[in-house]
């Protein structure tokens, strides 16, 4: 049954409707494909979500497992091997998995952020000609994919007085470098090796696009959202004038703090009481990072509990909000999964607060589903355990 549409869809432009964190969360979860799994293809999902955060190699698979009906890791692995999706530094100066088309357009869009990053290393680049560095680095990586160490060493031979780390950062900032396969392919391993997006994809990068289309796509996947939300997600600044230019095409709301929020007129805004089943998300999932104000998915009392510094944990959403963290590890014990025993893979859930018995059971069921989808041959052989790290005080 389709969820009820929020009465916010009938907003009066003169008096924007105020949306609660729960209403904002339901809207975002719907667009993030987290209220119900969709039969969408992996490639279409990567495009719809405007990329998947991918500092580590496995999170994109977990992100799609949480969102797609019938997803199998081989589907995304095949897209990587056929170069239909690639791993490249884009949003927030972090590695994302994008479709080939998006890699060639979004990377130029965020070049201003790369330029800012490069300026922070200028002391280590004294005497270095950036045009010469970019040309030399491009020649190196297009001759054959190179590791970051190989790139640094080659550039250091040209500029021996420069800081090696700054030289490597400069190459990454000046060029659209992608990580080539087998890195990131499910069931395989490979060290980081880089070449340019143009060389890997056989197409030139697009000219720097106007950000209008990116704003509309962001709202379609993360809205309703503020200007600051979009800037946080993209790592860009000075987007207010873009939103003002688009204002006639958008609806506006307010959050409970009075912040103006923009949205696409026809985007889904489900009733805030729409059920949200548990979902296991990997570290750095964009639904947790795509806004400046994250209270739509992270309760204020749990702020900062999904990570420690630069370390982020896998998270569990219950009723649409962060409720637990999780991790995988080897071990043995009485298994909740089929055939668990010595050598079984253990999934440990650490609740951040009290769970009802129904939520505990639903989280366990979702964990079984995830592991059944993302098991390896070794896990299949030994089964898996699902454990809760501390005693759960069940609410009656």
N, C-alpha and C positions, 0 to 999 in steps of 0.2 A: 504494500500500500504506500502510495506516495505521501511524504510528510506534508502536514499542513503548512501553508505559506504564512509567514509572519504578517501581522497587520502593519508592520513597518513598510511593507511594499506599497502602502497607500500614503506615503509621506507627503506632507505639505511643505514645499520648498521654503515658505515663509517661517515655518516653525518645525525644524528638523526633529524627527522622532529620536528619542534617546534609546540606545540599545545597551542592554546589560552585557556584562562579560559572557554570560551563558548564551545569550542570543548571538553575540559575535562569534563565539566558539562554534555554535551549531552551523552558522553560515560558512565559516572557514572549513570545518570538518567536511561539510557537504562538497565543497569545491576541491578539497584535498582527497576526495574519494575514500574518506574514513568513516562515514556513517553507514555505508554499505559497500561491499565489494562490487566492482564493475567488470563486465566482460571486455573492457577496452584492451587493446593490444599494448604490449610493453612500450613500443615506440610512441604510440599516441599518448600514453600516460606521461612519458618523459617530456614530450612536447607540451602537453596540457599543464603540467606542473612547473614548466619553465626551468627544467633541470632538476637533478637530484644531487644533494650534497654528497661528496665522495672522497673526503680526505683518505679514508681507508677503503679497501677494495670491496668488502662485502656489504656495507650498508645499503647500496642501491638495490641489491637483491631483497633485503629485508624490507625496504621501503615499498617495493612493488608487491611483495608477499602480503603486506598489510592492506593493500589497496585493490588488488586485482583478483577477480574470480578466475580460477583455473591457471594462475601463474605458475610457470616452471622456470627454474634458474637457467635452463638451456636457452630459453627464448631471448633473454637479455644477453647471454654470452654470445649467441649467434649474431646479434646486432652489433656487438663490439667487434667481433672478428670480421664482419662484413663492412665495418667502418661506417655504419649507419648511426651509431652513437659514439661519442668520444669523451675522454676525461681531459679537462682543461681548466686552468685557473681563470675564473670569471668573477662571479658575485662575491663581494666581501673578501677579495684576494684569496679565495679558497678554491680547491679543486671541486668542480661539479661535473656531473655526467650530463651531456647535452646531445640532442640530435645534431647531425652534421650541419644542417641548415642554421640552427641556433648558434653553434660554435662559431660560424663564420660571420654572424651578425652581432651577437651579444658581446663577444670579446672586443670588437671595436667600440661598442657602446660604453664599456667600462674602462676604456683606455685612460680616461682622466684619473681614475683611482690608481691605476698602475703608475701613472706619472707622479702622483703624490707619494706613493710608496717609494719610488726610485729616489725622490728628493731626500728622503730620510737617510739614504746611504751615500749622499754626495761626498762626505768627507773621505770615504774609502775609495772614491772614484776620481780623485784629483789627478788631472792630466789625462784622463781617459776621454776620447772622442766618442760620444754615444752612437753617432752614425756609423763610425768605423766598427765599434763593438757589435752593433746590430748586424752589420753586413757579414762580419767574420763569424759570428755565432750562427747566422742563417746558413752560411756555407758549410759549417761543421755539421750541423744537425740534418741538413738536407743531403749531404753526402751519404750519411747513414745515421740512424738514431744513436744518440749519445747519452750516457749517464750524466747526472749533474756534476759528478766529480770530473768526468772527462771534459765537460764544458769549462768548468772553473780552471782546470790545469792548462787547457789550451789558451784561454784568455789571459791567464797569469803569465804565460810565456811572452805574450805581446806587451803586457803592462806589469812587469815584475814588482813595481812599487805599490800597486793597488792592493786593496783588501780582497782576498779571494772570495769571501762570502758576498761582498758587494758586487763583484763581477758576475757571480751566478744570479743574484737578484736582478741585476741589470738585464741580463739575457732574458730572464723570465718576464720582465716588465716590458721590454722593447719588442718581444716577439710573441705571437700566439702559439705557445708550445703545448703540444698534446702528449700524453703518455701513451705509447704504442702498446699493442698487445704483444705477448700474452698477459701483461699486467692488467689485473682487474677481471680476467675471464674466470668464471666459476669453475672450480675444480682444477685450475692450473695455477702456476706461480711464475713470477717473472720480476726481475728488478726494474726499477724505474728507468726508462729510456725515452728520450724526447726527440721529437722532430716538429716542424711547423704544421699547423692545421692545414695550410694550403697544400703542402707537399703530401701529407697523409691522406687528405680528402680529394686531391686532384682538382681543387677549385680555388680561385682567389678569394681572399677576405672581402667582404662588402665594405663600401665606404661607411664612415661613422654615421649611423642612422639617427634621425630624430628620436627622442625617447618616448614619443607619444604612444607608439604601438606597444612598447614594453610596459608602460603604465597600465594600459588597458588589459594586457595579459596578466600582469601582476594582480590587478583587482579581480580578474576572472578566477584566479587560483588562490588568492589570499584575502580578498575583500570581505566586508567593508574595511577600509584602511585609511589611515591618515597620510599626509605627505611624509611625515617623519618615519612612519612604518615602511613606506616604499624606499626611502633613502637608506634605512637600516638594512633592509633586505638586499638592496643592490650595491651598497657601498658607495653611493653617489651623493652629491650635494646639489643644492640649488634647483630642486625639482618643483618648487612652489609655482613658478610661472608656467610649467607644463600642465599642472593640475588646473590652473586658472584658465588656460587655453582650452582645456577639455571640459571645463565645468558645464557648458550648455548640453553636453552629451551624457552627463553623470547625474546621479542622485546624491543627496547629502543627508547625513545623519549626525548625531552626536553620541559620544560615549558618556558614561556617568561622571566623568571629570570635565565635560564640556568640550572635549577635543572634537574638531570637525572631522568627519569620516566621509570618504567618497566611495561610490559603488556604481557598478553597471546597472542600468535600469532593469534588465531582464535576468539578472543573476539570482540564483536561489537563495532565499533567506528563510530557512525552515523555522517553525515554531520552536521556541527554546526548550520545550519539553519533549522534542523528538528524541526517541531512544538513541543512545550512542553506545554500541557494544565495545567491549575491551579491545584494545589494539596494542600489539607489541611493536615498538619503533626502535630503530637502531640509534646509535650515537649521532648527534648532529642532524637529526631529521629537520627539514626546513619548516615543518609546521610549528616547531618549538622556537625557531630562530627567525621567522619571517616577519616579525613586527618589533617595533620599539617597545610597545606596551604588550606584554605577553600574557596578561591576566586572562585572556580568552581561553587559554589552554593550561596555564600554570597558576594555580592558586597562590595568592601572595604569601601564605605561610610556607609554601614549598619553594619559594624563589631561591635559586642557586643550588637546590638539592639534586638537580639532574646533571651536575657536573662539579668538578673541582679544578679551578683554574682553566687550563687548556684541555683538561681531560673531561670528556663527556661520557655519560653512561647510557646504556640502552634504557628506554623508558616504557612504562605501561600506562596507557590512558584507560581510565575507568569513568564511565558516564561523561566522557568527553574531556576529562581533565587529568593532568599528571597525578598519578596515585602511587606509583612504585617504580623502582629501577630494577634492571635484570642483567644477568651475565651468564655466559656459557663457560663450561669447563669440564674437564674429564673427571671421572670419579665413579664410585659404585654405591649402591644402596638399594633400598626398596623402591622400585620404579613406579612412576605414574604412567609411564608409556609402555608400549608393547614390548615384552621380552627383555625388560631392563635387568641388568645384572652386572657382574664385574666388568669394568671397562666401559660402562655406559656413559654417554654424554649427559652432564648434569646442567639443567637450566635452573638457576636460583633467582627467585623473585623476592625483592626486599620491599615490602609495603612501607610507605611513608606515613601512614596513619592507619586507622581501623578500617577493615573491610567487612562488609556483611558476608554472611555465608553464601548468599547467591552470587555476590561479586567474586568471592574466592573461587567458586566453582566455575564461573564464566571465564575468569582469568586462566584457570587450569585448562579449560577446554580450548581456549584460544592458543595457549602455549603448545598443546598437543598438535593443533592444526599447523602452526608455524613450523614445528620441528618435523612434522611429516612431509612438509613441502620442501624444506631446506636441509634435509639430512644428506650426509655423504655416505658412500659405501661403507666406511668404517663405522659410522653411527648406526646404519642399518643392521650391521652385524651384531652390535652389542646392545641396541636399544637406548633408551634415555630415561633419566629421572627428572621430575619437576618438583622442586622444593621451595618452600617459603623460608627465608633466612632466619626469621624470628617467629616466636609464637604469635599467632594471629588471634586477637581477642574478638571473636565473632560477635557481631551485633545481633541480637535476637529480634 
